[in-house]
Amino acid sequence: MVMVIIGFLASMVVVNYPASLRKARDVQRQNDLKTYQSALEVFAMNHNGLYPTSAYIPIPTLCPVLGLTEGVCPIDPNSGSYYYETNTSGTKYTVWSSMENTEENYVVCSSGLTGLAVVTPAAGICVQLIYNSASGRSCRSMCTDLGAYTCASVGADYNADDGNQVTKTGPTCLTSTAANCDTTIISASSATCVGYQVNWTRCRCVPN
C-alpha cells in the first residue's frame, strides 16, 4: 500500500513539473520586460522624453543603446524572443513577449500599463480588449471607463473587429447582429443562452 502511494505521488510530481517550469519561465519573462521598461525610461530621461525609434524588432538588439551589458541584457528563457516597437515619433513604445501558460502576450507600454493582451501591439499602441458582457452599455462607454482610451471597433472575434455582437438566436448564442462602438450591447435580461450569459462580445480600445 505504501509503495502504491509513493508511486502515485511520484507520478503527480512528473505531471506537474513541466507546468511549474512553464509558469516560472512566464514570471521570468514578465520580470525581464520590466527590466527593459526601466532602461527605456532612463533612456527617455536623457533624450528629451523620446525612446529609440524602431519598427518591430527583437529588443535585445537595443541593449547597447540602452546601456544594458551582455550580463544584464535579458533574453527569453526558452528560445523565444522579446519584441519592441515605437510610433514614428518615438513618443510611445510597446515591449511584449508570448507566454507559455496562456495564448495571450504579456505587454509593457510606455503609458505605464502592463499586463496580458490577446492582440499583438503595433506601432507603439497599447490596445486594450475588454469584454462587454451583456452590459446594456456601448463599447465607447466601456472604453472611456479605462481612462484616456476610446473605442476603435467591436467584435465577437478574437481581435474585436468583425463588427458583430453575440446575440441569442433560439437556444444558442450566435454572432448574428451588427454592432459598432455606439451600439448598446445586448442587455443581461435578454442574453441567456442554454443557461449561461452571453459574454463573448469584445470592445477594442485604443489610447486617445
N, C-alpha and C positions, 0 to 999 in steps of 0.2 A: 504493500500500500504506500509506504514511504517513497519507494522508487518511482511509483506512478505519479505521485505529487511532484517530486523533483523534476521528472521528465516534463510534466505539464508546465511548471514554472519556467523551465528552460526554453520550452517552445514559445512561451509568451515573450521572453526576452528577445529571441531570434526574430519574431514577427514585428515587435515594436521598435527594435533597434534602428532599422532604416528610417522609420518615421521620425524618430528622435534626431537622427542626423540631418534629415531634411529641414526640420524645424530649427535646429541650431544654425544651419547654413543661412536660412532666411533671416534669422536675427543678426547674423554677421553682415549680411547684405545691407540691412537697414542701418546698422552702425557705420558701415563703410560709406554709404551715401551721405550720412550726416557729417562724416569727415570731409567729404568733398564740399558739402554745403558751407561748412566753416571756412574752408580755404577760399571758396568763391567770394564769400562776404569780405574776407580780408583783402582779396584782390580788388574788389569794387571800391573799398575804402581808399585804396591807393590809386585809383584810376577814375576819379570823378563819378563814382557810382555806376560805372559800366563793367559788365562782365566780358570775358573773352568771347568775341563774336564767332559763332560757328554754326554750320549746319549739323545735321545728325552725325555724331561721331562717338566712338568709344572714349569715355572721358579719361582713362589712364594716359592717353596720348597728350593730355594737357598738364600732366603732373609737373614737368619742368617749368611751365609758365606759372603754375600755381604755387611753386616753391615746395612741392612735395617730393622729397628724395625717394630713391628706389625702395628704401626700407619702410617708408610710410606711405607709399603710393598704393592704395587698396586695389586689389583685383578680386574678381569673383572666386569664391571658394570651390567652385565645381565646374570650371572651364566655360562659364558663361561670360557675360560682359556687362559693364555699366555704361549707360549712354547719356549723352549731353546734347542739348540744342538750345539756341537762343533765338529771339526775334531778330530782325535785321539790324536794329539799332543797338543791340546788346544791353537793353534795359531789363529784360526778363529772361529767365532760363528755366529749364526743367532738367533734372537728373533722374534717371529711373533704371530699374532692373526688373526682370521677370523673377517670380518666386517659384519655389518648388511645391509648397503646400497649398497653393491656390493658383487659379488661372489668371489672377489679377497681377498688375505691375505695382511695385512699390515706387512711389513718386515723391520727389522733393522739389518744391517750387520756390522761386525767388520771392514770392509773396509771403513765405514762411509756412505755407501749408505743406504737410507731409501726410502720406497715407496710401492706402490701396486704391487703385483706379482700374476700371475694366478696359479703358482705352489707352492706347499709346499716345503720349503727349506729342505735340507738333509745334514747331516754331516758337518754343518757349511758353506756349499757352497751356496752363494747367486746367484741363477740362474736368468738371465735376459731373458725374452721372448720379442722379438720385432717383429713388423710387417715388412715384406719385401714386400711392397705393389706395385707390378708390377714395380719394380725399374729398372730392367735390370742389377742388380748387384748381386753378390753372397752373401750368408749369412756370409761367412768368412769375407768378406769386411765389411759388416754391423756390425758384432760383434766387429771388430777391431776399428771401429769408437767410440765405447763405452770407449775405453782405458783400457788396461790390461785385455781384455776379448778375448776369442776365441770361434769359433763355435763348438758346440757339436753335433747338429743334426738340421734337417729341417723337417717341417711338416705342414700339413693342419689341424691337430687335435689340441685339447686343449693344449697338452703338447709339441707340436712342435717336435715330434719324430716318426711320422709314415712314414717318407721318401717320402712324396709327396709334390707337389706344386699345387696350384689351377690353372687350365687352362681352356681356352674356348673350349667347345665342342658343336657345334651347337649354339643355342640361350641361353644356360645355362652355368653356371660355375660349373665345376666338378673337383674333385681331381683325375686326371687321369694320371698325368705324374710324374715319379720318379724323385727325386731330392736329392742332398746331399749338404754339406757345400760349395763345389766349383762350384755348378751348377749356371749358370747365370739365375736368376729367370725371368720369362716371362716379357717382357718389356711392358710399358704402351700402346704403339701403337697397341699391339695385345691383350690387356687384358680387352676389354669391353664386358660385357655380359648383355643383356637386359637393356642397357643404363647406367650401372654403372661399375666402375672399379674393377677389382679383388683386394681384399685386405685381403685375409684370410691366405696367406702363412706366416708362422712364422719362426723365427730363434731362436734356443735355445743357448744362450751364457753363458759360464761359465768363472770364473776367470782363468787367466793363472797360 
